[in-house]
Amino acid sequence: MIERDDEKIDDKVLEKIRTLLDDSKTGLLSLDPQVEEALSFCLTTIDDLRQENESLWFMLDEIHASDVDEHTEALNKALQDIKLEFLMKRMKAVDA
């Protein structure tokens, strides 16, 4: 999947939030416990949503690939039918 520029920026912001939380847990930074809990919840939710998003894109890619295969098979069958029809008309013309 293609990564957009805004995703790179989002990743940088999320990494900064993770660093803040790590610094708070190790005592290098003092965060209000409610803020720390809210940030942790947000990070978990964002990670879950990203995984769900990736899963959905994967499913869409699979559906698209399946549709392409399905249409390819139908087109090949139609082509075979046209060739057969052409040959049958040609044979009738030769026999007559």
C-alpha positions as a LaTeX table, in Angstrom:
\begin{tabular}{lrrr}
\hline
Residue & $x$ (\AA) & $y$ (\AA) & $z$ (\AA) \\
\hline
Met1 & 0.00 & 0.00 & 0.00 \\
Ile2 & 1.24 & 3.51 & $-0.83$ \\
Glu3 & 2.14 & 5.69 & 2.13 \\
Arg4 & 1.00 & 9.29 & 1.82 \\
Asp5 & 2.89 & 12.32 & 3.14 \\
Asp6 & 0.22 & 13.03 & 5.73 \\
Glu7 & 0.66 & 9.46 & 7.04 \\
Lys8 & 4.37 & 10.17 & 7.54 \\
Ile9 & 3.48 & 13.32 & 9.47 \\
Asp10 & 0.93 & 11.37 & 11.51 \\
Asp11 & 3.60 & 8.77 & 12.31 \\
Lys12 & 5.93 & 11.50 & 13.56 \\
Val13 & 3.22 & 12.94 & 15.80 \\
Leu14 & 2.34 & 9.51 & 17.16 \\
Glu15 & 6.01 & 8.80 & 17.85 \\
Lys16 & 6.28 & 12.05 & 19.79 \\
Ile17 & 3.24 & 11.07 & 21.87 \\
Arg18 & 4.76 & 7.65 & 22.54 \\
Thr19 & 7.98 & 9.32 & 23.61 \\
Leu20 & 6.07 & 11.61 & 25.99 \\
Leu21 & 4.31 & 8.60 & 27.52 \\
Asp22 & 7.59 & 6.70 & 27.85 \\
Asp23 & 9.25 & 9.70 & 29.48 \\
Ser24 & 6.31 & 9.99 & 31.86 \\
Lys25 & 6.52 & 6.31 & 32.82 \\
Thr26 & 10.27 & 6.51 & 33.44 \\
Gly27 & 9.92 & 9.69 & 35.48 \\
Leu28 & 11.70 & 12.00 & 33.05 \\
Leu29 & 8.47 & 13.93 & 32.52 \\
Ser30 & 5.51 & 14.56 & 34.76 \\
Leu31 & 2.12 & 14.17 & 33.10 \\
Asp32 & $-1.26$ & 14.33 & 34.76 \\
Pro33 & $-2.48$ & 10.71 & 35.16 \\
Gln34 & $-5.70$ & 11.51 & 33.29 \\
Val35 & $-3.74$ & 12.99 & 30.39 \\
Glu36 & $-1.47$ & 9.94 & 30.35 \\
Glu37 & $-4.50$ & 7.61 & 30.34 \\
Ala38 & $-6.20$ & 9.62 & 27.58 \\
Leu39 & $-3.07$ & 9.59 & 25.40 \\
Ser40 & $-2.63$ & 5.85 & 25.92 \\
Phe41 & $-6.25$ & 5.25 & 24.97 \\
Cys42 & $-5.87$ & 7.40 & 21.85 \\
Leu43 & $-2.73$ & 5.56 & 20.75 \\
Thr44 & $-4.39$ & 2.19 & 21.23 \\
Thr45 & $-7.47$ & 3.32 & 19.32 \\
Ile46 & $-5.37$ & 4.75 & 16.48 \\
Asp47 & $-3.36$ & 1.50 & 16.23 \\
Asp48 & $-6.57$ & $-0.55$ & 16.15 \\
Leu49 & $-8.12$ & 1.68 & 13.47 \\
Arg50 & $-4.98$ & 1.54 & 11.34 \\
Gln51 & $-4.95$ & $-2.26$ & 11.50 \\
Glu52 & $-8.64$ & $-2.36$ & 10.59 \\
Asn53 & $-7.99$ & 0.05 & 7.72 \\
Glu54 & $-5.15$ & $-2.09$ & 6.38 \\
Ser55 & $-7.34$ & $-5.17$ & 6.64 \\
Leu56 & $-10.15$ & $-3.49$ & 4.71 \\
Trp57 & $-7.78$ & $-2.32$ & 1.97 \\
Phe58 & $-6.44$ & $-5.86$ & 1.71 \\
Met59 & $-9.99$ & $-7.20$ & 1.38 \\
Leu60 & $-10.78$ & $-4.62$ & $-1.31$ \\
Asp61 & $-7.64$ & $-5.61$ & $-3.22$ \\
Glu62 & $-8.68$ & $-9.27$ & $-3.01$ \\
Ile63 & $-12.20$ & $-8.45$ & $-4.22$ \\
His64 & $-10.77$ & $-6.42$ & $-7.09$ \\
Ala65 & $-8.40$ & $-9.23$ & $-8.08$ \\
Ser66 & $-11.28$ & $-11.70$ & $-7.93$ \\
Asp67 & $-13.44$ & $-9.46$ & $-10.11$ \\
Val68 & $-10.65$ & $-9.12$ & $-12.66$ \\
Asp69 & $-10.24$ & $-12.91$ & $-12.80$ \\
Glu70 & $-13.99$ & $-13.35$ & $-13.13$ \\
His71 & $-14.22$ & $-10.85$ & $-15.97$ \\
Thr72 & $-11.17$ & $-12.28$ & $-17.69$ \\
Glu73 & $-12.77$ & $-15.71$ & $-17.72$ \\
Ala74 & $-16.02$ & $-14.29$ & $-19.15$ \\
Leu75 & $-14.14$ & $-12.35$ & $-21.83$ \\
Asn76 & $-12.11$ & $-15.41$ & $-22.81$ \\
Lys77 & $-15.31$ & $-17.46$ & $-23.11$ \\
Ala78 & $-16.92$ & $-14.75$ & $-25.25$ \\
Leu79 & $-13.82$ & $-14.67$ & $-27.46$ \\
Gln80 & $-13.93$ & $-18.45$ & $-27.86$ \\
Asp81 & $-17.63$ & $-18.26$ & $-28.78$ \\
Ile82 & $-16.92$ & $-15.59$ & $-31.40$ \\
Lys83 & $-14.07$ & $-17.64$ & $-32.88$ \\
Leu84 & $-16.26$ & $-20.74$ & $-32.99$ \\
Glu85 & $-19.11$ & $-18.83$ & $-34.63$ \\
Phe86 & $-16.70$ & $-17.39$ & $-37.21$ \\
Leu87 & $-15.30$ & $-20.83$ & $-38.01$ \\
Met88 & $-18.78$ & $-22.34$ & $-38.33$ \\
Lys89 & $-19.88$ & $-19.59$ & $-40.75$ \\
Arg90 & $-16.69$ & $-20.08$ & $-42.73$ \\
Met91 & $-17.21$ & $-23.83$ & $-42.92$ \\
Lys92 & $-20.77$ & $-23.36$ & $-44.20$ \\
Ala93 & $-19.50$ & $-21.05$ & $-46.93$ \\
Val94 & $-16.89$ & $-23.60$ & $-48.02$ \\
Asp95 & $-19.38$ & $-26.50$ & $-48.02$ \\
Ala96 & $-21.90$ & $-24.62$ & $-50.17$ \\
\hline
\end{tabular}
